Amino acid sequence: MTTPAFPIVFADLPTGRNPMSTFDDAFADVLSGAYQQAMPASSITGVLATANGGEANVATRTAMAALDTTKSTVSYLMEAGRQGWFQWDSSDLSAKVTADPGQGIYVPPASASTGASGAWVRVEGPKGPIRVTWFGAKGDGSNDDTTPIQRAINLAKALNSVATPYFGYPEVFFPAGCYKVTSTITLTSTYGLKLRGEGGYTSSVIVLVASSTTLLQFTTYNYITIEDIGFMTGTISIVGGVPSVTIPATSGDRTNTCMAFSTNSGGTSFFETRVAIRGFDRAYSTVTSTVNGDNNIHNQCSYFSNNYIWYNSNTQAVLWAFNNCKGYFNQTCFYDPGTNLIVFGGDWINPGSFLKSSGASSLCGNILVLAARFETYQNIDPTSTPKWIELASGSYQPIVFRDCSARGGGSLAGKDSTSLAGLFTVTFDGGYFDGNFAVSANSSASGHMSRLELLGMDAEPTVVQTVFPGQGNTPINLVRRDKYGAYRNMQGLLSSQTTPGGPGVAGAQFRFSATINVSSSGKDLNFIPAAPYSWSLGRSSISFKTGTTNNIVLTIWLDNGKTTKVWEKTKAGILAGQELTINPDDFTNQAVLTSASNPLYFEATSAANMGIVTANINLNFDQL
């Protein structure tokens, strides 16, 4: 074989090879498997066929466009960052030329710039990874790479316009570098696309230098994959030719969103692996226009110094999973995380709140956190009192933390590290949590009761009642089970006045407190045991804040349908402001409850409105 007289430049030659190589040397590299990226083996045949007289070595795309295609049908482009082999294709490529204004893959001839009569086509371009550097991206932290990146993505979309994606969909590749971006990169009507970096998220980094801007906007999308890319926001300085990024120093300075998702109709799929996001207000944002934004899977991702990892205001955002991810110094990890949030493992160091809600009932539920580790230290804490979980008044059912550990380095002693309010069902199964659990009663007048379960924890937190039931409030059902499976200390109202039961269930106490302000009203005693129990009335009381002298009838029913009366007592001549004591000997009946029983129901009835009436009922349970 005759060796061409001109030198041939190849991008990304194996380490240690001279970048100026003869054709024979490059071909030997390909055959040995050492050199795959610049010239895939599949293109060797065509290159060899024209190696003796049909090739041209050009410095620029302009020079390539001016080539006489009757003499040269293979050309090597030496333009910096855009190096690569091109082959002439005489078919009508006008649609693809139009989709590639950056001439990353398709270069039309100067004599017919539409591409209708053919174009030069990058040999490794249409079917291999599409490099952003082919479109002019520099990755040096100095030049603005926004347009080249957008053009690479747009062409990848055009090459895969089928709405139903297939395996092997186009890949946009970011060689190692620092890519400066100044405005939003949009991915609209995108079906099947991969964005991939080189050598992990510390090597390929995209930096947004604008303010109050979204970096990546996904609108109507499906099957999007991102791998090995770092996303940052802040300022870039060049020191010794090397870019250095400074992220916003405080939470108030963080105004950008890394990725925003909106407007989908039907199921969507979004996958991330080894992605890092740092310095944003919101790493991910789902807005109210999103419909069925589901199947967002994040694997081994890291989040540094963001205000929110996921900020959600979409009632239909479902099935977001975070597998072995890490969060460091984020103000809030998951804010209103929709339905079906799953967090498997990972370290979440020093979050202001791991899980936080606004109180919107449809934006937080069906949450499972498994084997995750939380940790914070007061001297580096971004908030004065960190809270692992912070639920405002709303509806949250169910939320489960299983085998998780949360330690505060001694800084959480006596502090409320978890705050639960509203109508909730929250379970802590195993694990360890520092600090106090502060709970508030449900403010709804519907009579439903919240439930907190502490099951088999290595060390139980102190549970404190921060808001006692007032007008319209219902109590909280606390269920405790030790590591050996024995239930104990079952309570209605969480209060230091509640007498703990002994080992197991025997002697456990259920304290109910409710406020009524109508002539006839009641509340559920929402306790359904797991095994048959007998119960009896303990020392109780009832007080009347306002109203006139009247008779009061107190009744306990076996169900809220009031079909089976188990206890009733009439108190005559009650005065406003008076508090009565109900003695245990007033109680003459007892009933057996089973796991299939309806909740007990307490009712207070008077001939006239007695104003605000507060009843404290103590029920003692014994296992049969």
Beta strands, then each sheet from edge to edge (+ up, - down):
strand 1: 8-9
strand 2: 20-21
strand 3: 55-58
strand 4: 74-77
strand 5: 84-89
strand 6: 106-107
strand 7: 119-122
strand 8: 130-131
strand 9: 140-144
strand 10: 171-174
strand 11: 177-181
strand 12: 185-197
strand 13: 204-208
strand 14: 214-227
strand 15: 230-233
strand 16: 235-239
strand 17: 242-246
strand 18: 257-262
strand 19: 270-273
strand 20: 276-278
strand 21: 282-286
strand 22: 296-299
strand 23: 302-304
strand 24: 308-312
strand 25: 318-323
strand 26: 326-328
strand 27: 332-335
strand 28: 338-344
strand 29: 347-349
strand 30: 353-356
strand 31: 364-370
strand 32: 373-375
strand 33: 387-390
strand 34: 395-402
strand 35: 405-407
strand 36: 416-420
strand 37: 423-429
strand 38: 432-433
strand 39: 436-440
strand 40: 450-455
strand 41: 462-467
strand 42: 476-481
strand 43: 487-491
strand 44: 508-516
strand 45: 520-525
strand 46: 533-537
strand 47: 540-544
strand 48: 550-557
strand 49: 565-574
strand 50: 579-582
strand 51: 592-593
strand 52: 600-606
strand 53: 613-623
sheet 1: 1+ 2-
sheet 2: 3+ 4+ 5- 7+ 6-
sheet 3: 8+ 10+ 12+ 14+ 18+ 21+ 24+ 27+ 30+ 33+ 36+ 39+ 41+
sheet 4: 8+ 10+ 12+ 14+ 19+ 22+ 25+ 28+ 31+ 34+ 37+ 40+ 42+ 43-
sheet 5: 9+ 11+ 13+ 15+ 20+ 23+ 26+ 29+ 32+ 35+ 38+
sheet 6: 16+ 17-
sheet 7: 44+ 53- 46+ 51-
sheet 8: 44+ 53- 47+ 50-
sheet 9: 45+ 52- 48+ 49-
end
